[in-house]
Each structure stands twice: as C-alpha cells, then as structure tokens.
Amino acid sequence: MKHWIPGCLLLLAGCSPGAMTAPAGKLSAEVFTTPNGSLAYTVSYDGRMVCDTSSMGVTIDGIDTFREASLRLAANRERNESYSVRGIHDLARDHAREYIWEVTHRPTGYVYTLETRLYDDGFAYRFILPGQGVRHIGGEAAEWRLPADSRVWFAERNSAWKLLTYAGEWTSAPAPELATVSSQGPVQTMPLLYETADGLRLMVTEAALYEYSGMRLRAGKDGSLHADFTEKEGFGLRDTVTTPWRVLIVAEELDRLVNTDIVTNLSPAPDPELFGDTSWIRPGRSLWSWWSGLDGRYMTVEGEQAVVDLAAEMGYEYSTLDEGWEDLADKWTTLREMADYAAGKGVGLFVWRHWEKLNDPAEDYFQMRSFMDSVAGCGVKGLKIDFMNGEGLRQIRFTTAVLENAARRRLLVNFHGCQKPSGEIRTYPNELTREGVRGMELNRITANYLARMHAAGTSVADRPYVPGNENQNIPASHNAALPFTRCVAGPADYTPVGFSMPGEVLPAQQLACAYLITSPLMTLAENPFYLFREERLRPALEFLRELPVCWNETVVLPQSRIGSLAAFARRSGATWYLAIAAAEAAQETFKLDFLAEGNYTMVLLEEDGKGGLRRTERPVAAGDLLPLDLPRNGGTVARFIRR
C-alpha cells in the first residue's frame, strides 16, 4: 500500500521544510540549502548526528546545478509493500517515507527533481534531471561526513587492480587515516562500513546503477568521503538523466545490517515483458574444474564429463566450463554434446566468456546476441562473463545489455572481474550472482606463484603478511568480515571450499564459508575428486550435498564481531544451520534460541585438530546452550532437524 501526502501537511505538523523522518521515527534527515545556496543534507539516528552537513548535487552540461539553488517539497508518500527476494531471506519489505523535492537552479531557471527516502535502517537520495539530446555529466558533489571517531572497513588491494575488480581484502583503519592508509591512494571502492565509537554501523553504497558510471569514494584528509568516477573528464548520457541512489545504511545491530533490504528496495521491479515467466530461473550449486586443474584433465571432454557425473551424484544443478572450452575441437558441436550429456544427468552448464569478445555495441550488440544465440541453441543454461575490470559507463551499459539479452534467451548470468552489486538481482533476476569479491581463487593464484618462485630458486618463506597484498592466501579475518561488508550489497561468488589449498584457514571454516557467504549460484572451488578421495573430509560431504543457496531466514548471532567472528543461524525450510568462522581463538557459548520450540537432532562438525573434521550427533532443545571452543582460523557448521 502506498500513501501520498501533500507536502503542506509536513509544514503544518511543525517540521522545518526539509525535515524528514523514517516510519519508526528513530532515523531522521534534513535536506536544505547552505548559507551560500548549495544543496546539502544531514542524517541523525536516535537524536545523534551520524552524517553531518554534506553536499549533494550533479554537474551537468557545465553547470553546477546544486549551487544557488532553491528547494521546494512537492510531495510525500509512505511506501509499504513486500516482494520475494533470493539470498539472505525470502521476503523483502519496502517500508519507507519518500519525499519528492523540486529544485530550481536560480541563475538559469533550470528545474529538476530530488527524491529522498528514509527507511528505518537508512537514508537514500537520487536526482532526476530532465532534458533532451546529449548531456554531459561532469561529476557529483556527493559527500558523506561520518563520525571521525569511527573505524572504517574497506577492501584493500595493493596493486593497480584495486579499483578494477573489487577483489580487495577486507581490513580496517581509523576513519581519519582512510585518505592515506592505502598504497593505491585515497580512492576506495564501495561499500565502506563505519563502526562508530558508540556502536552504530554506517554503510555507504549505491543502488540501481543503470545508464550511469559507477561511483567510488575519495577519502578527504578531514575524514570526509567524496564522489569519484572512472571518467575524470565526465561522461555523456542522453535526454533525462536519473542518477543511481546514494545510500547510507544505518544499523545498531549486525543482524539489522545483514538483513537490510535497502539495496533491492531502491532497485526497479523486474520488467514483466522480460520476466513474466521466471520458472527457468533456477538457483543452485555448481562444480568447477578451473581451481584445481582436475588432475591434468582440465577442459577435456572426458574430464568435464566426469565433473558432470559428480555434480549429478551430489545433486548439484550445474557444472561450470571455464576459460578454454572454446579451444575444444569443433567447439559448437562439442558444446552441444556436452550440454546434452549434462542434461541427461539433470545438470545444466555455465560457460565462460571474456567480456571483450561480447562488448561491441554495434548493431545493438550483434556480436553478443549472436554468441548468446549459439550457446542457448546448444542447451547451455548460463554465462560466466569475466574481466570487465571497472565500473565506467561502458561497463555498466555492457552488463545491462548482457542481462537483457540473456533474459530474452532464458540464460542465467554470473559476472566476474566486476564491481559490487547494486540491486541487479531484483531488476534482472537472471543474474544469480557476481564476483566483485576477493575469493578462494586467490589461493590457487598464490600456489602458482609459490611454485614459480620455488622453480626459480627464490625463497619466499619469510614474506611478511600485508593486508591486501597480491599472491597471498585468503586469511580468516577476511572470511569473518565478508558477511558484514561486501555481502550486504548483494550476492558474492566467493567460490568457497578450498580444502586442498587452504592457506592457514582450517577445514571447518572452509566449509562454513559456503554457509556464511550468500550466493544463489554457489560454485565450489575444490576439485570434486579430491573431496571424494580424502577420508579426513568425508564428514563435509553430507553438508556439501545438502547446501542451501537461498535462505528463508538469517539470524546474526550476538557473539559476532566484524573481522573476528562471523556466526550465522540460517533456516532453509524447516531445517536450521549454524555456521561460524573465527579469525582468533575463542571460547563462546551460543544460545539456540533461534530454534522454534521443540526438540531437535544436532549434527555438529568441528575442527579435529589434525587437519580434518570431527562429527558429533546428539539431541538438543530450543534455547539450549552450545559451548564451543573455536581455534584460531577455525570454524563450525551444524544442522538442526526437529525430532
């Protein structure tokens, strides 16, 4: 249900013209013009200023439309609706107060729209700038002035790849140091998460990134954040310009942060012409041969069919053919035969493709459409598209073209080498997941590097660990941060489970990552043959066989601490699971109060201290206490079935 309220009622209530409140009343914001006539806003939570006076606005066609501006409230409405969603939980609620503002640039008389929304867990705004013909976006005045006594979590990558693939290691620093802490300079990728001294979590990100360049954040020496774009000279658009939503998520508890629906709420609902029938959109699990090389059989027909056989044996929906399938003899005939073979086993195929082989926009992306026609004609179910390496306008236009053209051919999509998500999974539900995350494939890259150094006679045994460095295994602290940072923005194709190249992360935590990191397409890194032949890993197989990828409910347990301990209880149907990743040794007691009243059988997997897994099974009841002794870099996975 949606309620429109005339703007005058807001004034009659005694509020200032730019004051806004969220439905529950704790979160409030104000938009206004500063004494010099520039647009600005503030955000407060429970009477505390969480975002001090910050600029907003767009430079378009050489005009700073946000300067010498006047502001008028045109309308106000309350949104309150629900819709299905995949991932963290199954039902999202879009409950907000939305305000429509008319903005006039006084020197030119140009009139445009500012839209703001206040949710109980966040504030967002965007601009709609009417016009015709070619428009030039010169940048934005977007700014966030968050509490300086915060600690900020950011994704660090100490190389030129940092702003391209979003594959940084999650680490933290005092907010005033954000401008200088990175070897790559003051520009950071989204999202950024602030933990304030008084316990709030503040996340900056964007939503509904379509037909616009993706935003990064430049940290100022005073601790402020400012809009930054790939195109330093600006970028060209046509006709009316609608910016993405600029988002500040505000949450007291980690559970509220993880369960926020803001990013999908701000994204358009699916086009019924493209997605009137969604029965073909099938989330699932995939095996994958790239990470392990399949004992020398990588990208051979025999080897990939053997992977399909194991996918079928495990009850998995997919197998992924990565880079190299196009080198197979008579590739289209071979691909059709492989897809037919997989279909006979109840398994669908995803195939890999470099984006530059699809990114010719000529003739409405004829090259892309022809390729998709070919793979769809072979019976392939999905595409894994890689190496976009950026979020400039051309990459954003490309990803939208991929999703629309894939939907017309009933093809699913997994993007790699890409930026963070911004709600695409709602607008284009054929996007099951995307990378934009530092995932387990880094451990294989590190293993290859170490092998090269060893072959060259170069010792690297004493290399110091530096957060974000290349050729360095995934640390447990990264795993314990991801569910509260990158994953809040949307699904992450982390490709979990790396038992054979684990770095320092222990087996139960390797398994726990598959249960902690949300992805409606869950592609396992591990060589499936290794899984079946390693006796020490046998207890993991039952959990990998039944691994859910879309959850009905997620509860963040109160012992969780970003970067130190991630502890989730998650429900799939009537079955609950507990997944924990610990970066430091910890003795914690978890209350099983997430279970509905009754008695349950618990199957618990823990580290056995010898490089394997210890399985125990015993009865428990709702509300029981579960003490766990978690070793450094360790984890736990448990299942609870009502008796």
LINGI-V25287 format. One record per backbone hydrogen bond with DSSP energy under -1.0 kcal/mol. CO is the residue of the C=O (numbers start at 0). NH is the residue of the N-H. E is the energy in kcal/mol with one decimal. If there is no record, write none. Layout:
BEGIN
co={CO/CO}
nh={NH/NH}
e={E/E}
END
This chain:
BEGIN
co={2/4/5/6/7/8/9/10/15/17/19/21/25/26/27/28/29/31/33/36/37/38/39/40/41/42/42/43/44/47/50/53/54/56/57/58/59/62/62/63/65/67/69/71/74/75/76/77/78/80/82/86/89/91/93/95/96/97/98/99/99/100/101/102/103/103/104/109/111/112/113/114/115/116/117/118/120/121/122/123/124/125/126/127/128/132/134/135/136/138/141/143/144/146/149/150/151/152/153/155/156/158/160/160/168/170/172/173/174/176/176/181/185/187/191/192/193/194/195/199/200/201/202/203/204/206/207/215/216/217/219/223/224/225/227/229/230/234/236/240/244/245/246/247/248/250/252/253/254/256/260/261/263/270/277/283/284/285/286/288/292/292/293/296/299/300/301/302/303/304/305/306/307/308/309/310/316/317/318/320/321/323/324/329/330/331/332/333/334/335/336/337/338/339/341/341/342/347/348/348/349/350/352/353/354/354/361/364/365/366/367/368/369/370/371/372/373/374/375/380/381/382/383/384/385/390/391/392/393/394/395/396/397/398/399/400/401/402/403/405/406/411/412/412/413/414/416/421/422/422/423/427/429/432/433/438/439/440/441/442/443/444/445/446/447/448/449/450/451/452/453/459/465/467/474/475/477/479/480/481/481/484/485/491/493/495/496/501/505/506/507/508/510/511/511/512/517/519/521/526/527/528/529/533/534/535/536/537/539/540/541/551/552/554/556/560/560/563/564/565/566/567/568/569/570/570/571/574/575/576/577/578/579/580/585/587/589/590/591/597/598/599/600/601/602/603/604/605/611/613/615/617/619/620/623/625/627/629/630/632/633/635/636/637/638/639/640}
nh={77/75/8/10/11/12/14/13/18/30/28/24/45/21/43/19/41/39/36/68/33/55/31/53/29/49/50/27/47/44/42/40/142/140/64/137/62/59/64/66/38/105/103/101/99/4/97/2/95/93/91/550/84/82/80/78/117/76/115/73/74/113/71/111/69/105/108/104/102/127/100/125/98/123/96/121/249/118/247/116/245/114/242/112/240/238/236/60/234/58/226/224/51/149/174/194/172/192/170/168/158/161/163/164/155/153/151/176/177/179/180/184/218/216/203/152/201/150/198/195/250/193/248/191/246/244/209/227/187/225/222/219/143/217/215/231/233/136/134/128/206/124/204/122/202/200/256/257/258/259/264/265/266/274/280/521/317/523/319/292/295/297/296/299/303/304/305/306/307/308/309/310/311/312/313/315/347/286/349/351/324/326/327/333/334/335/336/337/338/339/340/341/342/343/344/346/345/318/380/381/320/383/385/356/357/358/365/368/369/370/371/372/373/374/375/376/377/379/378/411/350/413/352/415/354/213/395/396/397/398/399/400/401/402/403/404/405/406/407/410/409/382/431/432/384/434/388/207/425/426/427/430/412/414/492/441/442/444/445/446/447/448/449/450/451/452/453/454/455/457/456/462/468/157/478/479/481/562/483/484/486/487/488/493/439/524/525/504/509/510/511/512/513/514/515/516/491/283/285/530/531/532/533/536/537/612/539/540/543/544/545/89/570/568/559/563/564/582/560/580/556/578/554/576/551/552/574/571/639/569/637/567/635/565/629/627/625/592/622/621/642/619/640/617/638/615/636/613/607/605/603/601/599/623/591/589/587/585/633/505/581/579/604/577/602/575/600}
e={-2.1/-1.4/-1.4/-1.1/-2.4/-1.3/-1.3/-1.8/-2.0/-1.9/-2.1/-1.2/-2.7/-2.7/-3.0/-2.7/-1.9/-2.3/-2.9/-2.7/-2.8/-1.2/-2.3/-2.2/-2.1/-2.4/-2.0/-2.7/-2.1/-3.0/-2.0/-1.8/-1.3/-2.9/-1.3/-2.6/-1.8/-2.1/-1.6/-2.0/-1.7/-2.1/-2.2/-3.7/-2.8/-5.4/-3.4/-2.2/-1.6/-3.5/-3.0/-2.4/-1.6/-1.8/-1.5/-3.3/-2.5/-2.7/-2.5/-3.0/-1.6/-2.4/-2.3/-2.6/-2.2/-1.0/-2.7/-3.1/-2.9/-2.5/-3.1/-2.1/-2.9/-2.2/-2.1/-1.4/-2.1/-3.2/-2.8/-2.7/-3.1/-2.7/-2.4/-2.5/-2.5/-2.9/-2.7/-2.9/-1.9/-2.7/-2.0/-2.3/-2.6/-1.4/-2.5/-3.1/-1.7/-1.8/-2.4/-3.4/-2.3/-1.8/-2.2/-1.9/-2.9/-2.4/-3.0/-2.1/-1.7/-1.6/-1.9/-1.5/-2.6/-2.8/-2.3/-3.5/-2.7/-2.4/-1.9/-2.5/-2.4/-3.5/-3.0/-1.6/-2.6/-2.6/-1.3/-1.6/-3.8/-1.6/-2.0/-3.5/-1.9/-3.1/-3.1/-1.2/-1.8/-3.2/-3.6/-3.3/-1.7/-1.7/-1.8/-2.4/-2.1/-2.6/-1.8/-2.8/-1.9/-1.1/-3.0/-2.1/-1.2/-2.8/-1.7/-2.3/-2.3/-2.4/-2.2/-1.9/-1.2/-1.1/-1.7/-1.4/-2.8/-2.2/-1.8/-1.6/-2.1/-2.3/-1.9/-2.6/-2.6/-2.1/-2.2/-3.0/-3.2/-1.5/-2.1/-1.9/-1.4/-1.6/-1.5/-2.7/-3.0/-2.3/-2.2/-2.6/-2.8/-2.6/-2.4/-2.7/-2.8/-2.1/-1.4/-2.7/-1.6/-1.9/-2.1/-1.7/-3.3/-2.9/-2.2/-1.5/-2.4/-1.2/-2.3/-2.7/-2.6/-1.9/-2.5/-2.4/-2.0/-2.5/-2.6/-2.1/-1.1/-2.2/-1.3/-2.6/-2.1/-2.4/-2.1/-3.4/-2.4/-3.1/-2.1/-2.7/-1.8/-2.5/-2.0/-2.3/-2.6/-2.3/-2.4/-2.5/-2.8/-2.0/-1.6/-2.6/-1.3/-2.7/-1.9/-1.1/-1.8/-3.0/-2.8/-3.1/-1.7/-1.4/-3.4/-2.6/-2.5/-1.3/-2.5/-2.0/-1.8/-2.1/-2.6/-2.2/-2.6/-2.1/-2.7/-2.2/-2.1/-2.5/-2.4/-2.5/-1.7/-3.0/-1.4/-1.7/-2.3/-2.3/-1.4/-2.2/-2.3/-1.3/-1.7/-1.4/-2.0/-1.4/-1.2/-1.9/-2.4/-2.9/-1.4/-1.6/-2.0/-2.3/-2.5/-2.0/-1.2/-1.2/-1.8/-2.4/-2.3/-2.5/-2.6/-1.7/-1.5/-1.6/-1.5/-1.4/-1.4/-1.2/-2.0/-1.3/-2.3/-2.6/-1.2/-1.0/-2.6/-2.9/-2.1/-2.5/-2.9/-3.2/-2.6/-2.3/-2.6/-2.6/-3.2/-2.6/-2.5/-1.2/-1.9/-2.9/-2.8/-2.7/-2.4/-2.6/-1.6/-2.5/-3.1/-3.2/-2.9/-1.3/-2.1/-2.3/-2.7/-2.7/-2.0/-2.2/-2.2/-2.3/-1.8/-3.0/-1.8/-2.1/-3.0/-3.0/-3.4/-2.3/-3.2/-2.6/-2.1/-2.7/-2.2/-2.3/-2.8/-2.5/-3.1/-2.2/-2.1/-1.8/-2.9}
END
